[in-house]
Amino acid sequence: MGAASGLAHVALLVCGGMVMGTAHATDVRILTQRGLDTIAVSENPAFLMLEPPTKECDGCEAMGVFWDMIGKHFPKMAWKVACSTSKKVCAKTGIFEDSRYAMAPQPVFARWTGTAFERYNGKKDPEALLEYIRSQSQSQEALIQQKRIAYMRKLFTMPPDPASEQ
C-alpha cells in the first residue's frame, strides 16, 4: 500500500465521527446506460464517482476505497464510472463538458438532482464528501417523504395538516 492510500485508509476509519472500517465487498454500482435509466426514474438519491477520461488518475485508488465504503453506508446510492473505458456513458452525465475537469487526473464527484448530474465542487477529502453525501441524501429523503404524504392525502382526500404547511 502506497503512502497516499495508507493516509486515505487512516482518514476513512474515523471519517466524520463514524467508524467505517475496511471494505472487502462493495455496494457501489457500475454506471452503464441501464444504470443511467434507473437513476433517471428513481426517486432515490444517487452519487457518482467519475474516474477521468485520462489513463492516469491521481487519487482514484485511494478515493475508490472511500467510495466503496460510501456504498456500504449508503446502499443503492453510490455509482462509479471509469470514463477512460466508458466514454459514451460518461459523456451522457455531462460532467466533463468543461475541459478543465476532463483533463484533471483525479476523480470527480457528482449527485443526481432529479433532472441532471451536478458536479460536487467542495473539498475532495473523505470528511467533506461524507458530510455532503449525508446532507444531500437527507434532503432528498425528506422531499420524497413530502411527496408521498401529499400523494396519500390526495389518494384518501385527507385535508392538509395546517401545522405542516407553516
C-alpha positions in Angstrom: 0.0 0.0 0.0 1.5 3.4 -1.0 1.8 6.3 1.4 -1.2 8.2 -0.2 -3.5 5.2 0.0 -2.3 4.5 3.6 -3.2 8.0 4.7 -6.6 7.8 3.0 -7.2 4.5 4.8 -6.4 6.0 8.2 -8.7 9.0 7.4 -11.5 6.7 6.4 -11.6 4.8 9.7 -12.9 7.8 11.6 -14.5 9.7 8.8 -17.0 12.2 10.1 -17.0 10.7 13.6 -18.3 7.4 12.1 -16.1 4.4 12.3 -16.2 2.9 8.8 -13.8 0.0 9.0 -12.3 -1.6 5.9 -14.3 -2.6 2.8 -13.9 -6.0 1.4 -17.0 -6.2 -0.7 -18.6 -3.2 -2.4 -22.2 -2.0 -2.9 -21.1 0.6 -5.4 -22.9 0.2 -8.7 -21.0 0.5 -12.0 -22.7 3.1 -14.2 -24.0 1.9 -17.5 -26.7 3.1 -19.9 -29.1 0.9 -17.9 -27.9 2.5 -14.7 -28.5 6.0 -16.1 -32.0 5.0 -17.0 -32.5 3.5 -13.4 -31.3 6.8 -11.8 -33.5 8.9 -14.1 -36.7 7.2 -13.0 -35.8 6.5 -9.4 -36.7 8.9 -6.5 -33.6 7.7 -4.6 -30.6 9.9 -4.2 -27.6 9.0 -6.5 -24.0 9.9 -6.1 -21.4 9.3 -8.7 -17.6 9.0 -8.7 -16.2 9.5 -12.2 -12.7 8.5 -13.0 -11.4 10.9 -15.6 -11.0 10.0 -19.3 -7.2 10.2 -19.0 -5.5 6.9 -18.2 -3.7 8.4 -15.2 -5.7 9.3 -12.1 -4.0 10.6 -9.0 -6.1 9.6 -6.0 -8.5 7.3 -7.8 -7.3 4.2 -5.9 -7.5 5.9 -2.5 -10.8 7.6 -3.2 -12.1 4.3 -4.7 -11.6 2.7 -1.3 -13.5 5.5 0.3 -16.2 5.2 -2.4 -16.6 1.5 -1.6 -17.3 2.4 2.0 -19.8 5.0 0.9 -21.6 2.3 -1.0 -21.7 0.2 2.2 -23.2 3.0 4.3 -25.5 4.5 1.6 -26.9 1.4 -0.2 -28.1 1.8 -3.7 -26.9 5.4 -3.8 -23.2 5.1 -4.8 -22.3 4.7 -8.5 -18.9 4.7 -10.3 -17.8 5.0 -13.9 -14.3 4.8 -15.5 -14.5 7.4 -18.2 -11.4 6.1 -19.9 -13.3 2.9 -20.8 -17.0 4.0 -20.7 -16.8 7.2 -22.8 -20.4 7.2 -24.0 -21.9 6.7 -20.6 -19.5 9.3 -19.1 -20.4 11.8 -21.8 -24.1 11.4 -21.0 -23.5 12.6 -17.4 -22.4 16.0 -18.8 -19.8 16.3 -16.1 -16.8 16.5 -18.4 -18.2 19.1 -20.7 -15.8 21.6 -19.1 -12.4 20.5 -20.4 -10.7 21.6 -17.1 -12.3 18.6 -15.4 -11.8 16.2 -18.3 -8.0 16.8 -18.3 -7.6 16.7 -14.5 -6.0 13.4 -13.4 -8.3 13.0 -10.4 -11.8 11.7 -9.7 -14.8 14.0 -10.0 -17.9 13.5 -7.9 -21.5 14.4 -8.7 -25.0 13.9 -7.5 -28.3 13.4 -9.4 -30.6 16.4 -8.9 -33.7 14.6 -10.4 -33.0 16.0 -13.9 -29.2 16.1 -14.3 -25.9 15.4 -12.6 -24.5 18.2 -10.7 -20.7 18.3 -10.1 -19.5 18.4 -6.5 -17.2 21.4 -6.1 -16.3 21.1 -2.4 -13.2 19.7 -0.8 -12.2 16.3 -2.0 -11.3 14.8 1.3 -13.3 12.0 2.9 -14.8 14.1 5.7 -16.1 16.8 3.4 -17.5 14.3 0.9 -19.2 12.3 3.6 -20.9 15.3 5.1 -22.0 16.4 1.6 -23.5 13.0 0.9 -25.2 12.8 4.3 -26.8 16.3 3.9 -27.9 15.7 0.3 -29.3 12.3 0.9 -31.3 13.6 3.9 -32.6 16.5 1.9 -33.7 14.2 -0.9 -35.3 11.7 1.5 -37.3 14.5 3.2 -38.5 15.7 -0.2 -39.5 12.1 -1.2 -41.4 11.8 2.1 -43.3 15.0 1.5 -44.3 13.8 -2.0 -45.5 10.5 -0.5 -47.6 12.3 2.1 -49.1 14.6 -0.5 -49.9 11.6 -2.7 -51.5 9.7 0.2 -53.6 12.8 1.2 -54.8 13.1 -2.4 -55.5 9.4 -2.6 -57.5 9.4 0.5 -58.7 13.1 0.1 -57.4 14.0 3.6 -57.4 17.7 4.4 -54.0 19.2 4.6 -52.4 19.5 8.1 -52.2 23.2 8.9 -49.2 22.6 11.2 -47.1 21.1 8.4 -47.9 23.8 6.0 -46.2 26.6 8.0 
